[in-house]
């Protein structure tokens, strides 16, 4: 996928990029490749592949959810800036928080935000289980996003505590989501969520099937969730 094809594909979905936004994507690509030589950010570095498998893929939730109607967003486990930075470039009004357990990735994200001139980008070092119990983060966001971090039942415990009631959690997942959806039903309900829709589509250029899971937060998450760091992974809600 060329930069031009990328812009055209987004335009076909109603997202028109300005020249400045195109330049920001180009800068982001160059910084990603440069910093990837110093730290493990991605195994994908060829420009066309980055544009389709990282940039375009990160923006696909906006094809199914009105990002112009939300302000505060938190990306859980988004240390390389996916989906947060592509979404922030496309929707500059977003107040974007990015939480990741690897501190060195926060330095990368701070640098990206500075170089691209992106205001209101807040990289936060920490584990979701810990931050999700803190008053400054718990139930403070219109929208929570996460991309390919963990199985959905585990991901729900990481993410739903951050969404305010009537807010949403969007999981960007790969192929064959049905087993995960069935496995996660109890967790989603326990944590105050309700699955509103699942959108299945093929990424462009035969890059594989993707699923967007949109979950609404219909009631507050019980205080004992998320459990302490490490516990959800050892004893996932099923």
N, C-alpha and C positions, 0 to 999 in steps of 0.2 A: 504493500500500500504506500503510495506516494503521499506527500504532504497535501497535494492538491486533491487527491482522491479522498483523503481523510476529511478535508474541509467540505467536499461535496457530499460525502456520506452523512456528515452531521447536518448539513443544510437540508438534506432530504428528510431529516427527522425534525426539522423546524428549529435547529440551532445554527444560527449564522455567525461565523467567526469574523471579527474585525482583523485588520492587518496586525494590530498590536497583539491580539490573542494568538494569532498564528506565530508571531515572533516569540511569544512566551512559550508555546509548545516546543519550538525549535531550541530555545535556550534550555528548557527542561531536559530535552533529549541529550543535549551536549553535556550538561552537568551530571546527568545520570551515568553516562558512559565514563566521564572523567573520574567521578568519585567511586564508581564501581571497581576501578583499578586498585583503590585503597581499602575498600570494604565490600562485603558481599551484599549488594542491593538487589541484583537481578541476574538470572542466567540468560536473559534475552537482551542483546545489545545491537543487533542489526536494525538499522533505522526503520525500515518498513515493518518489521516485526514488532518493534516497540510501539509504533503508531497504531497498529491494529490490536495487539494482544495486551498492551498496557493502557494506552491513551483512549482509544475508542471503547475498549472493553469497560474502562472505568466510568465512562459517560453513559453507558447503556441504561442505568436506572432512570435517567432523565427522560428516556423515551416513554416511560410508564408511570412516572410520578412527577407532580408539579413542583420542581425545585424553586420556581419563582415565588412560591407561596410559603417557603420556610426561610428562617434566618440562621438559627444556630444549629450546627451540624458537628457531630463527633465521629471520627474514623477510628475504629478500634483495631489495633494491630497493623496500622497503616504505615509502617516505618520507612518504606521506600517512596511513599507519597501516592499510593494507589488504594482507593479511588480518589482520595481527597484533593490532590493538586489539580488533576484534569478537571474535576468538578468545580473547583474554585476558579480556575481560569475561565471556564465557560459561564459561571455565575458569580461574578465578582462581589456581589452583595453578601454572599455567605460569610458568616463568622465561623471559621473552620478550626476545630480543635482536633489534634491528632495524638492518640495515645499509643505508645509502644514501649515494650519492656527493654529494648536495646537503646541505651543512652547515646551511642555514637551515631545512630540514625537521626537523632534529634538535631545534631549539629548539621547534618546534611539538609534536613528540612528547613532549618533556620536560614541556611545559606541560599537555598532555592527561593524561599519567600523573599529574601532580601534582593537577590539578583533579578528576579522576575517582577519586583515591585508589587508584590501581593500583600495588601494590608489585611489585618485580622486573621492571620494564620498563627495558631498557637500549638507548637509541638510540646507534648508533655511526656516526661519519662515516668513510667510506672506500669504496674500490672493492672489489668482491667478489674480483677477481683478486689484489689485494694482501692483504686480510684472510684470504683462503683459504690463504695460505702462512704465516700467523702461528700460532705454537704455541698461543696463547691461544684461537684460534678453529678451527683446522684439526682436523677429526674430533672435535669437542667436543660435538656436539648430537645429541639423540635424533631430532629431526625438523627438516627444512629445508622452508620453504614459500616460494613465489614466485607472484605473480599478474600475468599478462600483461606480463612484463618483456621477453622476447625469444623467438625461436624455440627449440624444445626442445633442439636439439643444442648451441646456445650456452648456454642456461639450465642444462643439465646440467653444463657446465664451471664455470659460476658457483657452482652450488649443491652438487653432490655432494661436493666436498672438505670441506665443513663437517659432513657427517653422519658420525657414528661408525659403524664396522662393525656391522652388524645394525640400524642406524638406518634412517630413511626420508627420502625427498625427495618432496614433493607439489607438483605444478605445477597451478595453476588456469588453465585455458585456455578459449578461446572455441570457436567452431564448427569443424567439419571438421578434426579432429585427425589423421586417418590419414596425410596426407602428412608432417606433422611427425614422427610416430612412426617412420615408415619412414626418414626422413632422420636421425633421432637414434639409431638402433639402435647404430651403431658407437661414437658418443660415450658413450652410457650404459654399454656394456660396457667400453670403454677406461678409464672413470673409476671402475669398480668397482661399477656398479649393475646391477640387473635389474628390468625393468618387471613389476610384479606384477598390476596391474589398471588398467583405464580405465573410468571411470563417465561415461556420457553422459546428460544430462538437460536438460529445458527449465526455464529460470528462470521463476518465477511471473509471471503477468500478461503473457504473451507478450513477455518481456524478452530472449528469444533462447536459443540452445543453448549449453550449457556442457559442458566436459569436465574431469574430475579425473583426473590421471595420478599413480598411486602407484608409486614406484620404491623398491625396497629396496637398501640398500648392503650388498652381499654380501662385498666385500673392500676393502682399503685402496686409496685413490686413489694412483696413481703420483706420486712426488715432483715431477715436472716439470709437474704440473697443479695449479691453474690456471696457464696461461702468463701472461706479463707483461701488464699493463693495455693494452688495445687490440688485442692479438694475436688472442684468440679471435674477436673480431668481424670482423677482416680475414681470418683463416684458420680458419673454423669446422671442427670435426671432422665429416667426412662419410664 
